[in-house]
């Protein structure tokens, strides 16, 4: 056999393996969608810095029978927290603020109990702030500072840095900091400093018209899906819509220095040290830990009508992104099952 024929045979065998794996993933996703009874889902897989798979399954809009495509736009909920954190890290790189800066240095009128909170504690959900502000109204567009100030009178839930407790108020506060230190409204800062350089052309705040077909969010299951009413308010804790193609591109950029320096990324991807010296597995807008017996960096999102997951296996260079338009979806389950098909060697059964 000549070398040319040998190389051609190898290429054909590799292609056959890729097609077989793709078919297996498609079967897996469709079967799981049936179990979870969800209308639609978009999936992307990045392996070794390249897009290995991008696909849509089911319906983006049940009433109009519109299929989900790889460029279908979904609300990504808290998966978007990483963009707020990236905005903060850009300002840190520029010396405009520090992760240990006190909140009263950045927002002068905060109550005394809030004054010692640090930027790091806001990012890592260790600030003690309540989860939601009583001032947030989904149908009302208002300045973020109004939502923040509505929570001023509420006591802290614990001593700052004592433990982890999820706080969307913290991310409203971070957005306000970006606006004050970045010199422009935070959506414009994020767009100009992150989305445009990264060429994330379909990614924007939820008040912007989607650039592409849009998924409708649904509540309910067993084929009895009710469209949800989208919130008019743009909440920094879950402010963006995007596609799996854009998020796959973003994932590839996270391995380089185009947007953030390596030191900033590493800071985001390490556990948080609490007051007692113990580590908690939430970093700065990312959860760090182990899944399928491997190191993982990930974040999920939950918003009325949508569930999302962004799961990176950094040592294996495999990322799975799942966007679903259903309250009932469990996207992390999809992500783990799909990742297992791309990890090499395959994970042992039952490994978390």
Secondary structure, 3 states (H helix, E strand, C coil): CCHHHHHHHHHHHHHHHHHHHHHHHHHHHHHHHHHHCCCEEEEEEEECCEEEEEEEEEEEECCCCEECCCCCEEECHHHHHHHHHHHHHHHHHCCCCCCCCEHHHHCCCCCHHHHCCEHHHHHCCCCCCCCCCCCCCCCCCCCHHHHHHCCCCCCCCCCCCCCCCCCHHHHHHHHHHHHHHHCCCHHHHHHHHHHHHHCCCCCEECCCCCCCCECCCEECCCCCCEECCCCCCCCHHHCEEECHHHHHHHHHHCCCCCCCCHHHHHHHCCCEECCCCCEECECCCCEEEEECCEEEEEEEEEECCEEEEEEEECCCCEEEEEEECECCCCHHHHHHHHHHHHCCCCCCCCCC
